[in-house]
Amino acid sequence: FADLVRFAYPAGSVMGASLAQLHDAALVGQWFVAQPKAREYAAKVGITLDAGDGWLTIAHIVLLGRGVQQATMLLKASDALRPPAEIRDAYARLLGERRGTGNLAMSDTQLMNKLSAPLNKVSDLLKASPVFDARRPKVTWDFVLQRRLDIAIVLSVSTRGVSMPAGLPDILGPMLLKSLRESVERVCGGWQRDGRSLTVVCDELSMLSADDGSVVAWMREKGREFGTRVLFATQNPRQLNDEVRNSFLGYMTVASFLIGNPQISDEVAAVLDDGTGEWTGARVRSIAKYHVALKTRGKDGPLPTAVVRVPLAKSKSGLTA
């Protein structure tokens, strides 16, 4: 969890002590909710948990999201559940030593200063409450890949039709992509050899790539060894950072619809150039509706860039898209 958060935020935002504290808070949260009597003991010490509150809520509490007193009460509830040494150590790293009375030795101000950075990140994620609702059915990427399921992920709205708060899709997207890559490495070894494949489709790459282009680059350079092929799209390559944009525009197959912006169309024309000199920004700006300029490779090398019509799909309403 901590490493996924680090990946999703700008470089340098999550590191060192903050990274370790996120790890410890997640460890405590996941352990606590797994205990059969966790909610009973939480209620006894005055901690209110709704039915949908899961491990991220517990992580939020231990990071002082509800104040120092509630974090102290959570610690007491955990004591009653007899935590293993790993959990006791995580609590100690987060909240410090305790006095003989059981109260925390550090002052409230010291604790708040210590844990403010990881608390801010967990507070951000809790704004997407439907995603982390403990009642929501969940599957892992391993489960999806092992059963070769077809799934679609919509980050803009929840399953209840509630719009995601601004900025959250840009955090959740990179977390999903990185965790998918890790699962592909675990599950899909030998898929290319066995003729099996995984297709990853994304209609706006900027929502998945964050500032770290390593996963997008891995999908391009190493993914095929695991039977992975990708279809990435973006409305504006300039909203991608340099590493992601260079990887994205460096694929062997690249297609572009009409682009009206002269600066972007000039950049895309350079990618579509097939050595004939025919592809200019002006030509990209004049691609006909429902057509794309397509550059790809054949068995013997690069093929000339061609303009092709995109087949239209009829919907149940009779409209085309």
N, C-alpha and C positions, 0 to 999 in steps of 0.2 A: 504493500500500500504506500509506504513512505517513498519508495523509489518511483512509483507511478505519479505521485504528486510532484516530486522533484522534476520529472520529465515534462509535466504539463505546464509548469510555471516558467517564466523567463529565467535564463541562465543566471545562476548565483542567488536566486530567490530562496531556494531551499537547500541548505547544505549544513555541514557540521552539526552543531548541537540541535538545531531545528529539525534536521533530518532524523537524528537519533530519537528525539522526543516524539515525533510523529510515529515512528516505529513502535516505541514503547506504549504510546496511547492506544494504537491499534491493537497491540498485543493484549493489553488490559481489557479493552472493549470486547474483543472477540472471545476471550476467555470468560469474561463475566456473563455474557448473554448465553453462553453454552451451559451454564450451571442450572440445573432444574429448579432450584429455589431462589434464583437470583432476584426476581421481581418481588418475591415475598420478603427477602431480607432488605432489599432497597426500600420498600414501603415502611418497614419497621424503623428505619433510621431517618425517615422523612424525605426520601427521594421519590418524586412523582414521575412515573414512566407511563406514557401512553402506549396503546397496543402496537402502534407502528414504530415505536422507538427501538432501535437496534444497537449494534455495536458502535456505530459512529456517534450516536447520542452519548454512550458511555465514554467514548474517547473525548467528546466535547466536555463532559462533566469533569473528567480527571485533569483536563487542561484548563480548568477554572472557568469554563463557559457559563456556569451557573454560580460562580463565586467560590471562594476558598472554603467556606463552611460546607457546601455541598460536596466538594472534592474530598474533604475530610470524612464526611458521612459515607461516601462511596468506599473509601478505604476501610472504614469500620465494617461496612456490609461485606466487603471482600474478606476481611479477617474471619468473619463468622463462617464463610464458605471454605476456609482452610486452603488458601491458594498455594500452588507449588512454588518452589524457590524462584523460578523464572519470573513469575508474576510479582512476587514480593520485591525482587530486584528492580523490576521495571517501575513499580511504585516508588521505590527509594530514589531511583534516578530522576524521576519526575518531581516528586514532592519533598525530597530531602529526608533528613532524619526526623524521628519523633521523640518527644519528651516522654518521661515516665507516665504522664497522664494520658498519653495517646495523641495529644495535640501536636501539630507540626512545629518544628523548631524554627523554620524560616518565617520571616514576617510576611504579611499579606502582600506588601509592596514588592518585596524581593521575589516572591513566587509569581506575581503577575508580570513583572519585568522578564523573568526567566522564561515564561511559557507563552508570552504574547504572540510570538511569530508563528509557532505551530497552531495556536488557537485560531488565528486569523484564517489559516488555510482550511481547517476543519469547519469553521463557521461558514465559510464560502460554500463548501460542499453540502452542508446541511440545508442551505437554501433550496437545494434540489431534493426536498424531502420525499417526493414520490419515488425517486430512484433508490433511496436507501431505506424505504419503508420495510420494516421487518416482516410485514404480511405479504409482500409482493413475491410471487413465484420467481425463482432465480435459476439460471443455468450458468455453467462455466463455459469458457471457450473450448476447453478440452471436451466437454460433453457435446458441444455443437460439432466439432471437427470429427470426433470418433463416430458420430452418427450421420455425418455428412448432411446436416440440416441446412435448409435455405432460410435465412433470416434477414429481416430488414430492421435497421436501427434508425429511429427518428429522434434527434436530439433537441429539436426546437420546442416540442410539446411533450407532456407526459401522457401515459395511457388514459388518464382521466380528462385529457383535453386542456390541461393547464399549461400555459406558456412557461418555458424555462426562464428564470431571471437572466437579464443581460449578462453576457460574459461566461455563463456557466457551460454552455455547449463547447466553448473554446478550451475549457478545462477538462470536461468529461471526454471529449473526442480524443485528444492525445492519450489519455489514460487507457481508453479502449483499444486504440491502435497498438500501443506498446504491449499491453497484456496479450493481444492477439498474436503479435510477433513471437512472444515468449512461448505461447501455447503451440504455435506452428512448429517451433523448434523441438518441442517435447513430443508432439503427436505425429507430425507429417514426415519424419525421416523415411526416405525410400519411396515417397509417393511418386516422384518423377519416374523412377525406375519401374514402378509397378503400374504406370499409366493412370494414376489417380491425380486429381487436381482440385485446387481450391481457387475460386475466383473472388477477389475483393473489389467491390465497386464503391466508389465515393464520389458524390456529385459536387462536393466543395472541399477540396483538399486542405484549404486553410483552417478548417474546423478540426482537422485531425493532426496537423503537423507540428503545432506549437513552434517554439524557437529552435528546437532540436531536430535536425533533419536526419538523424541517424537511422530511424526506423524506416522512413521513406526510402532512403538510400539502400538499406538492407533488403527491402522488398524488391527493389530493382536489381541489385547485384547478386543477392544470395537466394532470394525467394524461389527462383525456378528450381533450385536443387530440391526444394520441398514440395514441388508441384504447384507452386503459387503463381498465379497471374493476376495482375492488377489492372483496373480501369479507373484511373484518377482523372478528375475534371476540376476546373476552377474557372470562375468568371474573369479573374484578373490575376495573371501570374505575378504581378508586382506586389501583391499582398502576401506572397510567400517570401520567407527569408532566402538569402542567396543560396545556401546549401540545398534547401528543399527545391527551389526553383530550378537550379542547375540539374538536379537529379530528375525532376519532373519533365523538363524539356529535353532531357537526354535519352529518353526512351526510343527504342527502334521504331515504334509506331506512334505517330503524333497526328492528331486531327484538330482542326479549328473551324468553328463557325465564323460568320462575319463578326469582325471586331471594329467598332467605330472609332475607338480612341487611337489617334495616330502614333503615339509613343508605344503603346502595347502592340499595335498591328505591325509596326516596324520590327519589334523584337520577335514576334511570332513568325514574320516573313523570313527572318534569318534562320529560324529553325526549320521552316518548310523548304528552304532553298535546296534544290536538287542539282545545282551546278549549271543550270541553263540560264540563270539570270532573270527568269520570268517572274519569280516570286518577290514581290515588293510589298511594302506596307499598303500601297494603293490597291493592289489586287486583293489583299486580305480584307480591306474595307469594302470590297465590292462583291464578295461571295454571296451568291443568291440565297434567298430564303429556303430553308429545309435542305441546304447543301452544306457539305464540309470539304475543306481541303485536307487530303489524306497523304501522309508520307509514311512509307513502310519499307520493309525489305523482303526480297524473295530469296530463293535458294542461292542465287549467284551474287547477291549484293543488293544495294539500295535500288529501289524502283523510282521512276519519275513521279513527282508529286501530282496527284490527280484530284479533280473535283468530282465528288460523288453525291448523289441524292440520298437523303436519309429516308428509309421507308417509314411511312406513317402508320401508327397503331390505332385501330378503331376501339373506342371505349364502348361500354354498354349503352351510353346515352346517344351513341351515333356520332359523337364528335371525334375529331382526330387530334392527335397530339404528337 
